[in-house]
Amino acid sequence: MALTAYLRSTALAIGGLLAIAGTAAGAERGGAPDARPKRIVSVNLCADQLLVELADRSQIAGLTRYATDAQMSAVAARAKGLSLLHSSAEEIMAINPDLVIGMPARRNPAIRALKTRYPAVDLKSADDYDAILASIRKVALAVGHPERGDALIARMNRDLASVPRVRRGLVAAYWQRRGYLTGTGTLVDDMMTRVGLTNLAGKLGKPALSQVGVEELAASRPDVLIVDSATDIVVDEGTAMMHHPVIGSIPRIAIPQAWTVCGGPAYVRAARAMAQGAGRIKPR
């Protein structure tokens, strides 16, 4: 997960903590239309994307303000025209939702208190593919369309099975602006493992997120750098360092941050781009 988007996503986590016994029970009865929630609010960027994929548009009463940001949201185009919220408890109360979906809010007591008023689904951050599938099933059941969740998972599994594996031993570094390196136990690391790449951070014994300077990165000699496609353009010091001449000869795979910031269907697109990009790298 890219650092900037991760911090924004965490800041937007203003959802409830309750299990949705009534809503889930209605979904388990076959998702009858009268049992489905009709005013669903998402309070997290990652929840936005699952809601757009699985719910009827008429069911969606509000998404986060980043839902239509193409650099952060994998469903930006599809989210256009839907109501966007600005992390306000008052906004949510005015909607009077019958379901709130998102990760728990730890820094906003006013929003956190809403858990006592509305049914809510708590979505944990997905760090691997299996966790993504669990989130899809959970949201699909909650919105009253479990069959859509099953169909989406089947499609993802089928598409992922066709993603090629790269040649053995290829070492990759997922390197972000300001020198942040993504380590093991993360969603990006799970993608790397799935397509056959070795994560440089694991070889160096780095934690899930660490800072690695240009010199250290060059000395580590990764076979490929995986970067956010937005960093192709230098806009500040954080992106300028990613274009330092000392690492200029290392091949790169550019993947949109919107495909990696959240655990969702875009995982398959990111994995495919990663594998195809790595497949074009010539052996040393």
C-alpha positions in Angstrom: 0.0 0.0 0.0 1.4 3.4 -1.0 2.2 5.5 2.1 0.3 8.7 1.2 -2.8 6.9 0.2 -2.6 4.6 3.2 -2.5 7.6 5.6 -5.4 9.2 3.8 -7.3 6.0 3.8 -6.7 5.5 7.5 -7.8 9.1 8.3 -11.1 8.4 6.5 -11.8 5.4 8.6 -14.9 6.6 10.3 -17.2 3.7 10.3 -19.0 1.6 12.9 -17.9 -1.4 14.8 -21.2 -3.4 15.2 -22.1 -6.6 13.5 -25.1 -6.2 11.2 -27.2 -9.0 12.5 -30.5 -7.8 11.0 -29.1 -6.8 7.6 -27.0 -10.0 7.3 -29.9 -12.1 8.3 -32.0 -10.6 5.5 -29.2 -11.2 3.0 -28.9 -14.8 4.1 -32.6 -15.3 3.4 -31.8 -14.7 -0.2 -31.3 -11.0 -0.4 -35.0 -10.2 -0.8 -35.4 -6.6 -2.0 -37.4 -5.5 1.1 -34.7 -6.8 3.4 -31.8 -5.0 1.6 -30.5 -1.7 3.1 -31.6 1.3 1.1 -29.4 4.1 2.4 -25.8 2.8 2.6 -22.9 5.0 3.6 -19.3 4.2 3.1 -16.8 5.9 5.3 -13.6 4.5 4.0 -11.9 4.7 0.6 -11.6 0.9 0.4 -15.2 0.4 1.4 -16.2 2.8 -1.4 -14.8 0.4 -4.0 -16.5 -2.7 -2.7 -19.8 -0.9 -2.3 -19.6 0.4 -5.9 -18.9 -3.1 -7.1 -21.6 -4.9 -5.1 -24.5 -2.7 -4.3 -27.2 -1.1 -6.5 -26.4 2.6 -7.2 -29.8 3.4 -5.7 -28.7 1.8 -2.4 -25.6 4.0 -2.1 -26.4 7.2 -0.1 -22.8 8.4 0.3 -19.1 7.6 -0.5 -16.0 9.3 0.8 -14.7 12.4 -1.1 -11.8 10.3 -2.6 -14.1 7.9 -4.3 -13.9 9.8 -7.6 -10.2 10.6 -7.4 -8.7 8.5 -10.2 -5.2 8.5 -8.5 -6.7 6.9 -5.4 -9.8 5.0 -6.4 -10.0 2.1 -8.7 -13.7 2.8 -9.3 -13.4 6.6 -9.8 -15.2 6.7 -13.1 -18.1 4.5 -11.9 -18.4 6.5 -8.7 -19.1 9.8 -10.5 -22.6 11.0 -9.9 -22.9 9.4 -6.5 -23.1 11.5 -3.4 -19.8 12.3 -1.7 -19.3 12.9 2.0 -16.6 14.9 3.9 -16.0 12.9 7.0 -18.7 14.6 9.0 -20.9 12.9 11.6 -23.6 15.5 10.9 -23.6 14.5 7.2 -24.1 10.8 8.1 -26.8 11.6 10.7 -28.7 13.7 8.1 -28.8 10.7 5.8 -30.0 8.5 8.6 -28.4 5.4 7.0 -29.6 1.9 7.5 -26.0 0.6 6.9 -22.6 2.1 7.4 -19.6 0.3 5.9 -15.9 1.0 6.7 -13.0 0.5 9.0 -13.3 1.7 12.7 -12.7 5.3 13.6 -10.2 5.7 16.3 -9.5 9.4 16.2 -12.9 10.9 15.8 -15.1 10.3 18.9 -18.1 12.0 17.3 -18.1 9.6 14.4 -17.2 6.7 16.5 -20.3 7.3 18.6 -22.5 6.7 15.6 -21.9 3.0 16.1 -24.6 3.1 18.7 -27.2 4.6 16.3 -26.7 2.7 13.0 -26.0 -0.9 11.8 -22.4 -1.1 10.7 -19.9 -3.3 9.0 -16.3 -3.2 10.2 -13.8 -3.9 7.3 -10.3 -4.6 8.3 -7.4 -3.7 5.9 -6.7 -6.6 3.6 -3.1 -7.7 3.5 -3.5 -10.6 1.2 -5.8 -12.1 -1.4 -7.7 -14.3 0.9 -8.6 -11.3 3.1 -9.9 -9.5 0.0 -12.2 -12.4 -0.8 -13.4 -12.4 2.8 -14.2 -8.6 2.6 -16.1 -9.1 -0.7 -18.2 -11.8 0.8 -18.9 -9.7 3.9 -20.0 -6.6 2.0 -22.0 -8.6 -0.6 -23.9 -10.3 2.2 -24.5 -7.0 4.0 -25.9 -5.1 1.0 -28.2 -8.0 0.2 -26.4 -9.3 -3.0 -24.4 -12.4 -1.9 -24.7 -13.8 -5.4 -22.8 -10.8 -6.7 -20.0 -11.4 -4.3 -19.8 -15.0 -5.5 -19.7 -14.0 -9.1 -17.1 -11.4 -8.5 -14.8 -13.8 -6.7 -15.2 -16.4 -9.4 -14.3 -13.9 -12.0 -11.2 -12.7 -10.0 -10.1 -16.3 -9.4 -10.4 -17.1 -13.1 -8.5 -14.0 -14.2 -5.8 -14.4 -11.6 -5.2 -18.0 -12.7 -4.2 -16.7 -16.1 -1.6 -14.3 -14.8 1.8 -15.6 -15.8 4.6 -16.2 -13.2 7.9 -14.6 -13.8 11.3 -16.3 -14.0 12.6 -17.5 -10.7 14.9 -15.4 -8.6 13.9 -12.0 -9.9 14.2 -9.5 -7.1 11.8 -6.5 -7.0 11.5 -3.4 -4.8 8.2 -1.6 -4.4 9.7 1.9 -3.8 7.6 4.9 -3.1 8.1 8.6 -3.1 10.4 9.8 -0.3 12.2 6.5 -0.4 9.6 4.3 1.4 10.0 0.6 0.7 7.1 -1.8 1.1 8.0 -4.9 3.1 6.6 -8.3 3.7 3.2 -9.0 5.2 1.6 -6.4 3.0 -0.8 -6.5 0.1 1.9 -5.6 -2.4 4.2 -8.3 -1.0 1.4 -10.8 -1.5 1.1 -9.8 -5.1 4.9 -10.1 -5.6 4.8 -13.6 -4.1 1.9 -14.6 -6.2 3.5 -13.7 -9.5 6.9 -15.2 -8.5 8.9 -12.1 -7.5 11.2 -11.9 -4.5 10.6 -8.8 -2.4 13.9 -6.9 -1.8 12.6 -5.7 1.6 12.4 -9.3 2.8 16.0 -10.0 1.7 17.1 -6.9 3.6 15.2 -7.8 6.7 13.1 -4.6 6.5 9.7 -4.2 8.3 6.4 -3.7 6.5 7.3 -0.1 5.8 10.8 1.5 5.9 12.8 4.3 4.3 15.6 3.3 2.0 17.8 6.0 0.4 18.9 6.1 -3.2 22.4 4.9 -2.3 21.2 1.9 -0.3 18.7 1.0 -3.0 21.4 1.1 -5.7 23.8 -1.0 -3.6 21.1 -3.6 -3.0 20.9 -4.1 -6.8 17.2 -5.1 -7.3 16.3 -6.4 -10.8 13.3 -4.2 -11.0 11.7 -1.3 -9.3 7.9 -1.2 -8.9 6.6 2.3 -8.6 3.4 4.3 -8.5 2.7 5.5 -12.1 2.1 9.0 -10.8 5.7 9.3 -9.9 6.7 9.3 -13.5 6.4 13.1 -13.3 8.6 15.0 -10.9 6.4 17.3 -8.7 8.5 17.6 -5.5 11.6 16.4 -3.7 9.8 13.1 -2.9 9.4 12.2 -6.5 12.7 13.8 -7.7 14.7 11.3 -5.7 13.0 8.5 -7.6 14.7 9.8 -10.8 18.2 10.0 -9.4 20.8 8.9 -12.1 22.4 6.3 -9.8 19.2 4.1 -10.1 18.4 5.2 -13.6 19.5 1.9 -15.2 17.2 -0.2 -13.0 14.1 -1.3 -15.0 10.7 -0.1 -13.7 7.2 -1.3 -13.6 4.7 1.6 -13.1 1.4 0.6 -11.6 -1.4 3.0 -10.6 -1.6 3.6 -6.9 -5.4 3.1 -7.1 -4.8 -0.5 -7.9 -2.7 -1.2 -4.8 -3.9 1.1 -2.1 -7.0 -1.1 -1.2 -7.7 -4.7 -1.1 -10.3 -5.2 -3.9 -10.9 -6.4 -7.4 -8.1 -4.2 -8.7 -5.7 -6.6 -7.1 -5.9 -8.7 -10.2 -5.1 -5.8 -12.5 -2.1 -4.9 -10.4 -0.8 -8.5 -10.3 -1.1 -8.8 -14.1 0.7 -5.5 -14.7 3.4 -6.6 -12.3 3.9 -10.0 -14.0 3.8 -8.6 -17.5 6.3 -5.9 -16.7 8.6 -8.3 -15.0 8.3 -10.7 -17.9 9.9 -8.0 -20.2 13.0 -7.7 -18.1 16.1 -9.3 -19.6 18.3 -11.5 -17.3 21.5 -9.9 -16.1 
